[in-house]
Amino acid sequence: MKVEFRKKKLKKCFNQQKQAVREFGDQVARKYIQRIQIIQATETLEDLIALPSLRCHALKGRREGQYAVKLTGFYRLIFTMDGDYLNVVMIEEVSKHYDD
C-alpha cells in the first residue's frame, strides 16, 4: 500500500528518525514510525481496527472522514484513506488529543 504525507515535515520525520525525535520527542517518534509501518503492511481498514493496541477509530464532527490511531498517552496519528482498501493513505498530522 502506498502512504502519502500531507506535509513534507511528516514525510521527513518518517524517513529520518532523528528528525522525528526533534519534532515529537523520542517516544512519540518511535510510535509514529512504527504505526506508519503497520499501516503500510495492512490491506483493509478492518484489519487495522482489529489490532487493539492501535485503537484505530473513525473521527466525528469536523474531522469526519478521518481516522486516528493511538501513538502514546494523548498523542494520535490522524489519516485519511482512499476507499475501503488501504491503497492510498494520507498521513494528515500528529496531534495531541483534545487540543483540536
Secondary structure, DSSP 8 states (H G I E B T S, - for coil): -EEEESSHHHHHHHH-HHHHHHHH-HHHHHHHHHHHHHHHH--BHHHHHT-TTT--EE--GGGTT-EEEEEETTEEEEEEESTTBTSEEEEEEEEETT--
